[in-house]
Amino acid sequence: MTGALSLGAVDRFLLTVYFGAITAIGVTTRRAVHTTGDFFLAGRSMPAWITGLAFISANLGALEIIGGAANGAQYGAAAVHFYWLGAIPAMVLPAS
């Protein structure tokens, strides 16, 4: 097989440590999170506008901006509708 990816012992170790750490963080935080408000607002320790800014800034990365421009250049205005169809419900539904 040409181009097959082979993982060495160090790669497997790092992947195992990474997934173990992510699982441990999830199990630990699951004990403190009981509602969606706890999840989105960090147990009400942060105001909603900070979490809103974090959500918007996560959607303003280079990949989204350049990818959106490329989609618009390739497909025209129809590409914008695909973004809004997914983004608007994602912003409105968790807030309700």
C-alpha positions as CSV (number, residue, x, y, z in Angstrom):
1,M,0.0,0.0,0.0
2,T,1.5,3.3,-1.0
3,G,0.8,6.3,1.1
4,A,-0.5,4.2,4.1
5,L,-0.1,5.9,7.4
6,S,1.8,3.9,10.0
7,L,1.8,4.8,13.6
8,G,4.8,4.2,15.8
9,A,4.9,3.5,19.5
10,V,5.3,7.2,20.4
11,D,2.3,8.1,18.2
12,R,0.1,5.4,19.8
13,F,1.2,6.6,23.3
14,L,0.4,10.2,22.6
15,L,-3.0,9.3,21.2
16,T,-3.8,7.2,24.2
17,V,-2.7,10.0,26.6
18,Y,-4.8,12.5,24.6
19,F,-8.0,10.5,24.6
20,G,-7.5,9.5,28.2
21,A,-7.1,13.2,29.2
22,I,-10.2,14.2,27.2
23,T,-12.2,11.4,28.7
24,A,-11.1,12.4,32.2
25,I,-12.0,16.0,31.6
26,G,-15.5,15.0,30.3
27,V,-16.1,12.7,33.3
28,T,-15.0,15.3,35.8
29,T,-17.1,18.1,34.3
30,R,-20.1,15.9,33.8
31,R,-20.5,15.8,37.6
32,A,-20.8,19.6,37.7
33,V,-23.0,20.0,34.6
34,H,-26.7,19.2,35.0
35,T,-28.5,21.5,32.6
36,T,-27.7,23.2,29.3
37,G,-27.4,26.5,31.2
38,D,-24.6,25.0,33.2
39,F,-22.9,23.8,30.1
40,F,-23.2,27.0,28.0
41,L,-22.7,29.5,30.9
42,A,-20.2,27.5,32.9
43,G,-22.5,27.0,35.8
44,R,-23.7,30.6,35.6
45,S,-20.2,31.9,36.5
46,M,-19.9,33.7,33.2
47,P,-22.4,36.2,31.7
48,A,-24.2,35.2,28.5
49,W,-22.6,37.9,26.5
50,I,-19.1,36.4,27.1
51,T,-20.3,33.0,25.9
52,G,-21.9,34.7,22.9
53,L,-18.7,36.4,22.0
54,A,-16.9,33.1,22.2
55,F,-19.4,31.5,19.9
56,I,-19.1,34.3,17.3
57,S,-15.3,34.5,17.5
58,A,-15.1,30.8,16.9
59,N,-17.0,31.3,13.7
60,L,-14.7,34.2,12.5
61,G,-11.6,32.1,11.9
62,A,-9.6,32.2,8.7
63,L,-11.0,28.9,7.6
64,E,-14.6,30.2,7.7
65,I,-13.8,33.6,6.1
66,I,-11.6,32.3,3.3
67,G,-13.8,29.2,2.9
68,G,-16.9,31.3,2.7
69,A,-15.3,33.6,0.1
70,A,-14.2,30.5,-1.9
71,N,-17.7,29.0,-1.7
72,G,-19.2,32.3,-2.8
73,A,-16.9,32.5,-5.7
74,Q,-17.5,29.0,-6.8
75,Y,-21.3,28.6,-6.2
76,G,-22.5,32.2,-5.9
77,A,-25.2,33.5,-3.5
78,A,-26.6,30.0,-3.0
79,A,-23.6,29.2,-0.8
80,V,-24.7,31.8,1.7
81,H,-28.0,30.1,2.2
82,F,-26.3,26.9,3.4
83,Y,-24.4,28.9,6.0
84,W,-27.5,30.6,7.3
85,L,-29.5,27.4,7.3
86,G,-27.1,25.9,9.8
87,A,-25.9,29.0,11.7
88,I,-29.2,30.6,12.7
89,P,-30.7,27.5,14.3
90,A,-27.4,26.8,16.1
91,M,-27.5,30.3,17.6
92,V,-31.2,30.4,18.4
93,L,-32.0,27.0,19.7
94,P,-29.5,26.7,22.5
95,A,-30.6,30.1,23.8
96,S,-34.2,29.0,24.2
